[in-house]
Amino acid sequence: MGHSSSGLLADLLKQVSRSFYLTLRVLPAAIRPQIGLAYLLARTTDTIADTPIVSPAERLQALRALRERILGNSSAPLCFGELSQRQSSPAEWSLLQRVEESLAVLGQFSLEDQQHIRDVLVLITSGQELDLNHFADVSRERIVALNTDDELDGYTYCVAGCVGEFWTKMCRTHLFPDVPLDDDFLLANGVRFGKGLQLVNILRDLPRDLRQGRCYLPADRLWAIGLAPFDLLEPANGPRLQPLYDLYLTQAEEHLTAGWHYTNALPRSHARVRLACAWPLLIGLKTVEKLRAGNILAPELHTKISRSEVRRILVRTVLYYPWASAWERLFSRPESPGNRVDSEASFS
């Protein structure tokens, strides 16, 4: 890939994601550009989908136009002028302004890599389209929830679980194609890896999403405990929601645990890939720990892992990597009421 293309990926990625940029830097060069570009295009589609000041219909139209370009079904130039002007973040403005440059990089990869990138982005955009359609006419005064756990699970697969499959295929193609591994195990747990990270994000962002009219906690689960989505705006209802919220935290932990098993199933000689997997898992686990400690409905709640905590995670993983037992102890789920419940049975 050309120097200018590498510069585009590095420049934009550094702007739009502090945490993922760390992951990308440690990845082997053989898969770094493909995963970097897929992330950039996914962030571009996400920026389109999450521009609330533009109508859902316009965002859907822009999202579909970009998807057609990604798939190679259209060559019509993209112009996201109005969407760009609505961005408060300079990084997201750059994503939209430079979308043609990102699309040009796609054509520089092998046909197999292009197909893998297109496959994952079709799934991601389908999840974003579902989101836009389901939450098309919402506000703080009109909160809409997903309906069932199946809807929540399908959404987390489309926007994140499919990334685990994509990651696995990239690694198998370019890093260890001939190593005997259980591919079914890797693909299944790669999906759970992504779902776990997305579920953590959903639980962390609950107060903010509610004030935008979106509730990703399923309505049937809320009704079963005597709550409506609108009731979640009131912090005093936190204790009533807590048992259900704890079940979802436990489910997120179990998905992250599957991600840890995935990480340790990768060849130990590929330390860079295993570190790149371990970092978001450990950050996610730390986030779950923090979420268990506060009022989950407090509007001021903004659970975030500090830079110093991230640095500590990075340093410990690198230092402990040569010792398998010390490495295994890095992923330690804290004891909690939720961990003593069979959450799979609870969600059946």
Backbone hydrogen bonds, N-H to C=O, Kabsch-Sander energy under -0.5 kcal/mol:
donor,donor_aa,acceptor,acceptor_aa,energy
6,S,2,G,-2.1
7,G,3,H,-2.4
8,L,4,S,-2.0
9,L,5,S,-2.3
10,A,6,S,-2.5
11,D,7,G,-2.8
12,L,8,L,-2.6
13,L,9,L,-2.4
14,K,10,A,-2.0
15,Q,11,D,-1.3
16,V,12,L,-2.4
17,S,13,L,-1.7
21,Y,17,S,-1.1
22,L,18,R,-1.0
23,T,19,S,-1.5
24,L,20,F,-3.0
25,R,21,Y,-2.1
26,V,22,L,-1.1
26,V,23,T,-0.5
27,L,23,T,-0.9
27,L,24,L,-0.8
31,I,28,P,-1.6
32,R,28,P,-1.5
35,I,31,I,-2.2
36,G,32,R,-2.5
37,L,33,P,-2.6
38,A,34,Q,-2.3
39,Y,35,I,-2.1
40,L,36,G,-2.3
41,L,37,L,-2.8
42,A,38,A,-2.1
43,R,39,Y,-2.7
44,T,40,L,-2.0
45,T,41,L,-2.4
46,D,42,A,-2.3
47,T,43,R,-2.3
48,I,44,T,-2.0
49,A,45,T,-2.4
50,D,46,D,-1.9
51,T,48,I,-1.2
54,V,51,T,-1.7
59,R,55,S,-2.3
60,L,56,P,-2.7
61,Q,57,A,-2.0
62,A,58,E,-2.3
63,L,59,R,-2.7
64,R,60,L,-2.6
65,A,61,Q,-2.0
66,L,62,A,-2.1
67,R,63,L,-2.3
68,E,64,R,-2.2
69,R,65,A,-1.5
70,I,66,L,-2.5
71,L,67,R,-2.5
72,G,68,E,-0.6
72,G,69,R,-0.7
73,N,68,E,-2.2
74,S,68,E,-1.0
84,S,80,F,-3.1
85,Q,81,G,-2.2
86,R,82,E,-1.1
86,R,83,L,-0.5
87,Q,84,S,-1.6
93,W,89,S,-2.1
94,S,90,P,-2.2
95,L,91,A,-2.0
96,L,92,E,-1.8
97,Q,93,W,-2.4
98,R,94,S,-2.3
99,V,96,L,-1.0
102,S,98,R,-1.9
103,L,99,V,-2.5
104,A,100,E,-1.8
105,V,101,E,-1.4
106,L,102,S,-1.1
107,G,103,L,-0.8
108,Q,105,V,-2.1
109,F,106,L,-1.5
114,Q,110,S,-2.7
115,Q,111,L,-2.1
116,H,112,E,-2.1
117,I,113,D,-2.4
118,R,114,Q,-2.7
119,D,115,Q,-2.8
120,V,116,H,-2.1
121,L,117,I,-2.0
122,V,118,R,-2.2
123,L,119,D,-1.6
124,I,120,V,-2.3
125,T,121,L,-2.7
126,S,122,V,-1.7
127,G,123,L,-1.8
128,Q,124,I,-2.1
129,E,125,T,-2.4
130,L,126,S,-2.2
131,D,127,G,-2.2
132,L,128,Q,-2.4
133,N,129,E,-2.5
134,H,130,L,-2.9
135,F,131,D,-2.3
136,A,133,N,-1.0
138,V,135,F,-0.6
139,S,142,R,-1.8
142,R,139,S,-0.6
144,V,213,G,-2.6
146,L,215,C,-1.8
152,L,148,T,-1.9
153,D,149,D,-3.0
154,G,150,D,-2.5
155,Y,151,E,-2.4
156,T,152,L,-2.6
157,Y,153,D,-1.9
158,C,154,G,-2.3
159,V,155,Y,-2.3
160,A,156,T,-1.3
161,G,156,T,-2.7
162,C,157,Y,-2.7
163,V,160,A,-1.1
164,G,160,A,-0.8
164,G,161,G,-0.9
165,E,161,G,-0.9
166,F,162,C,-2.2
167,W,163,V,-3.0
168,T,164,G,-2.0
169,K,165,E,-2.3
170,M,166,F,-2.3
171,C,167,W,-2.3
172,R,168,T,-2.7
173,T,169,K,-2.2
174,H,170,M,-2.3
175,L,171,C,-2.5
176,F,171,C,-1.8
179,V,176,F,-0.7
181,L,179,V,-0.7
183,D,181,L,-1.3
186,L,182,D,-2.3
187,L,183,D,-2.8
188,A,184,D,-2.4
189,N,185,F,-2.5
190,G,186,L,-2.3
191,V,187,L,-1.9
192,R,188,A,-1.6
193,F,189,N,-2.2
194,G,190,G,-1.9
195,K,191,V,-2.4
196,G,192,R,-2.7
197,L,193,F,-1.8
198,Q,194,G,-2.2
199,L,195,K,-2.6
200,V,196,G,-2.1
201,N,197,L,-1.8
202,I,198,Q,-2.4
203,L,199,L,-2.5
204,R,200,V,-2.6
205,D,201,N,-2.3
206,L,203,L,-0.7
209,D,205,D,-2.9
210,L,206,L,-2.4
211,R,207,P,-1.4
212,Q,209,D,-1.2
213,G,210,L,-1.5
214,R,209,D,-2.6
215,C,144,V,-2.1
219,A,146,L,-3.0
220,D,147,N,-1.9
222,L,218,P,-1.7
223,W,219,A,-3.0
224,A,220,D,-1.5
225,I,221,R,-0.6
225,I,222,L,-1.2
226,G,223,W,-1.9
227,L,222,L,-2.6
231,D,228,A,-1.2
232,L,228,A,-0.6
232,L,229,P,-1.4
233,L,230,F,-1.6
234,E,231,D,-1.5
237,N,234,E,-2.4
238,G,235,P,-2.2
241,L,237,N,-1.9
242,Q,238,G,-2.0
244,L,241,L,-0.7
245,Y,241,L,-2.6
246,D,242,Q,-3.0
247,L,243,P,-1.4
248,Y,244,L,-1.8
249,L,245,Y,-2.3
250,T,246,D,-2.4
251,Q,247,L,-2.2
252,A,248,Y,-2.4
253,E,249,L,-2.5
254,E,250,T,-2.3
255,H,251,Q,-2.2
256,L,252,A,-2.5
257,T,253,E,-2.5
258,A,254,E,-2.0
259,G,255,H,-1.9
260,W,256,L,-2.0
261,H,257,T,-2.2
262,Y,258,A,-2.3
263,T,259,G,-2.4
264,N,260,W,-2.2
265,A,261,H,-0.9
265,A,262,Y,-0.9
266,L,262,Y,-0.7
266,L,263,T,-1.0
270,H,267,P,-1.9
271,A,269,S,-1.3
274,R,270,H,-1.9
275,L,271,A,-2.7
276,A,272,R,-2.2
277,C,273,V,-1.7
278,A,274,R,-2.4
279,W,275,L,-2.2
281,L,277,C,-1.3
282,L,278,A,-2.8
283,I,279,W,-2.3
284,G,280,P,-2.6
285,L,281,L,-2.5
286,K,282,L,-2.1
287,T,283,I,-2.0
288,V,284,G,-2.2
289,E,285,L,-1.9
290,K,286,K,-1.8
291,L,287,T,-2.4
292,R,288,V,-1.5
293,A,290,K,-1.5
294,G,290,K,-0.5
294,G,291,L,-0.5
296,I,294,G,-0.8
298,A,295,N,-1.7
301,L,298,A,-1.9
310,V,306,S,-2.3
311,R,307,R,-2.7
312,R,308,S,-2.1
313,I,309,E,-2.1
314,L,310,V,-2.5
315,V,311,R,-2.7
316,R,312,R,-2.5
317,T,313,I,-2.2
318,V,314,L,-1.9
319,L,315,V,-2.6
320,Y,316,R,-2.7
321,Y,317,T,-1.1
323,W,320,Y,-1.8
324,A,322,P,-0.7
327,W,320,Y,-0.5
327,W,323,W,-2.6
328,E,324,A,-2.5
329,R,325,S,-1.5
330,L,326,A,-0.5
330,L,327,W,-1.4
331,F,328,E,-1.0
332,S,330,L,-1.1
333,R,331,F,-0.5
339,N,336,S,-0.6
340,R,336,S,-0.7
340,R,337,P,-1.1
341,V,338,G,-1.5
343,S,341,V,-1.6
346,S,342,D,-2.0
347,F,343,S,-1.6
348,S,345,A,-1.3
